[in-house]
C-alpha cells in the first residue's frame, strides 16, 4: 500500500479549521445560530460570530431573517438538510456519544461515495490526547475503517469497475494495489469488522463495524478512533462488541423511521 493519505499540518491554523468545520456543519445539518456554533466549537460567541461573518462575506453562508445561518451559494448545491445522510447523522449522534462515554475514545460515522468516504458525524473523546473531530472530512475509502467496511460489501465486478479508472486514482495521488485490497476486504467480510492502523493518519488506530438499513445493506461505517499509543490488541474484542451493540441500536432506530 502507498503512504497514508492525510497527515495533519504541522502548523494548524485554528481559525481556518473552525471556519471549515462550520461550513461542514451547515452543509450536513442545516441552519445554526451563533450560540449553537459556539457551543459545538467550544469558542466564545464573539469568535463564532466573526467566523460566520467571514463565511457570509465569501458566500459560504447566508444569515436568515431569524438570525440563524445556512449554507450560502458556494455550498448550497451540495446541501440537503433533509437528506438521507442528514437523517442518518441525527439518528447516530446519541449512539456516538454513548460510545464515547463507554470507551472514552472518539467515535465517528462515515458514508461512501464512489472510492471516497465522508465523515458525517464525529464526537470527540474528553481525553487530553485524543483523535480530533473528522466531521466533514473526505478520505479515500481504502484508507479508512468505514471505507473498508463498505467496500467489502461490493460484489467483485463493482469493485473492479470502481478501481478500473487507474488514471483517476493515480491523479489523486493514492492508488490501491487491487489484489492486496481484495485480500484485505475478504478478511473484513470474514471478521465482520475492520481495523485501521495508521492507514489514514500516522499514529491513529480505528476499529469499526457496518451499519445496515432495514434491507440489510451496509449504509455506513461506525468506528472508534484513538492514538496508537493507547491501543492494545487485548481491547479489540471489547471494542468490537461495544461497536456492534451501538450499531444494532442505531439500526433499530433507522428501521423505526
N, C-alpha and C positions, 0 to 999 in steps of 0.2 A: 504494500500500500504506500501511497505518497505521503508527503508531510501533512501535518494537521492543517485544517482549513483556516481556522481563526485563532489568533493569539491576541489577547487584549493589548492595546497600545501601551508603550512604556510610560507615556505621559498623558494619562486620560484627562480630558477637559470636562469637569463635572457639569458645567452649564450646557455644553453641547450634548452630553449624554442625557441630561434631564430633558432637554428640548426634544431630542429624538424619541425618548420614552413617552413624552406627552403626545407626540404625533401618532405613535403606535397605539396608545390608549384610546385616543379619539377615533382612530380608524377601526379598532376592534370592538370598542364598547359603546360608541355613540357619545352624545353631548355630556360634558362635565363642567362643573363650576370650579372657580378658583380654589375654593375650600377643599373640594374633592381632590383636585390635582395636588394641592399642597400636602394633603394627608397621605396620598399614595407615594409621593416622592420623599416625604419626610423633610420638607423645607418650609420656610416661612411663607405666609400668604403673599407678602410683597414680592418675594422671589418668584413664586408661581405666576403672579400677575405679569411680571416683566418677561418671563419666558413665553407666556401666552401672547403677549403684545408683539413680540418678535415673530412668532409663528403667524399671527394675523398679518403683520407687515409683509411677510414673504408668501402669503396666500396658502399657508399650510393649515390655517384655522380661520374660523369666522365667529365673531361674537353675535349671539342671537338676542332678541328683544328681552328675554328673561335673564340676560347677562351670563348665561352659560355659553360654552364654546363647543363648536362642532368642527368637523373636518372642512377645510377650505377647498378651492378649486383644484389645487395640486393633487390632493388625495381622494377627492370625493368619487372619482370614477371607480376606485377600488373599495370604497367603503360600503358596507352593507350592514347597518346596525342591527337588522333582524335576520342576518344570515345564519346558516347552519353553524358556522364557526362561532358566531356570537352566542348562539343558544348553547352550544357545547361548552364554551368558556364559562358562561354563567352557571351552568349545572356543575361544572368541575371545581369551581373555586372552593366551595366548602370542603370538598374531599382533599384538595391540595393543602388547605390549612390544617386539616386533621392529620395528614401525613407529616407535616412539619411538626405538629405537636407530638406525634408518636415517635418520630425518628430524629428530630432535631437536625434535619438536613433540608436543603432547598428542594422544592417539588415543582414539576413542570408538566405541561400538556402540549403536545405538538401534533400537527396535521401535515399530510404530504400533498404536494402539488408537483407532479412530474418527478424529476430527480432531485427536488429540494424539499425541505421541511421548514415550517414556520412555527415558532413557539407562540401559541395564542394565549397562554396563561402561565404565570410563574409566581410562586410565593417563596420568599427568601427565608432561610433559617435565621434564628436570632443569634447564632454563634458569631463571635468576633471574626474568626476565619471561616469564611463560607463562600459558596458559589453565588454570585450575584444574579439578579433577575435576567432572564433570557427573553422576556416578553417582547414580541415583535421582531425578534431576530430570525434570520433565514440562514440555513446551513445546507450543504449538500447532504442528501438523505443518507448516503452510505457512511457518513461521518458521525451520525448521531444514533443514540439508543432508539428514539422514536422512529427514525428513518429506517433503521434495520428491521424493526418490528413490522413496519408497514410494507417495506419491500419484500419481506419474507412471505407476505400474503399473495403476492402476484404470481399468476401462472408463468411458467418458464418462457412462453412466447412473448408475453407482455414485458417481462424483464428484459428479454433480448431487444425488443423494439425500443424500450426506454433508453438503453445504452448503445443502440446501433449508431446513433449520430456521434461518432467519436470526435468529429471536428468541434462540435459544440462543447463537449466535455473538456477537450484539450484547451479550447479557448478560455474556458472558465478557470483553467489552471489546476484542475483536480479531476483526474480520470481514474476510476477504479479498474483494477485488473478483474475482468468479469468472472474468470474461473475462480479466483480467490473469493470474490464477493458471493458467488453462488454457494461455495462451500460454507462460508460463514452464515449465510441465510438458512442453509439446511440445518445448521446447529441451532439457530434461533427457533426454527419451527419445532425441532425435537424438544428443546428445553421449555419453550413457551415463555421465554424471557430473553432479554438482551443485556449485555454488559459492554459499556464503552469505557475503555481505559486509555485516556489520552488521545483518542481519535479526533475529537473536535477541538479540544484545547489541552495544552500540556498541563499536567498537574491536576487534572479533573477526572473523576470516575463517576459514571452514572449507571444506574440499573433501572430497567423499565419493563412494563408489560403492556399488551394491547388493550384497547377499549373497543368493544364491539357494539354495533347497533342491534336493534331487535331481530334483524335478519341474520345476524352472526358475522357481518362484515366488519373488519377492523377499520375504525374511522379515526383513531388517534393513538398516540403512544403516551402512556402515563409513566413518569420517571421521577426518581430522586437523584440528586447530584451532590457531590461532596469533594473536598480536596483529597487528593490521592493519599496524602499523609495520614488521613483519618480512616481510610478504607481498609477493612480487614476481611479476607475471604470467608472467615468464620461467620461474618454477619450476613453473608449472601442469602442463606435460607430465610432468615427473618425478614430481610428487606423484600425479597420476592413475595413471601406470604402476606406481608402488610400491603404491598402494592396490589396484589390480586384481590384482597378484601376491598380495598378502595375502588379498584376498577369494577368489581361486581356491584358495589353500591351505586356507582355512577351509572352503570348500565341499567340498573333498575329505575333510576331517575329518568333516564332517556326513554325507557320503554313506557313509563307512566305519562310521558309527554310534558 
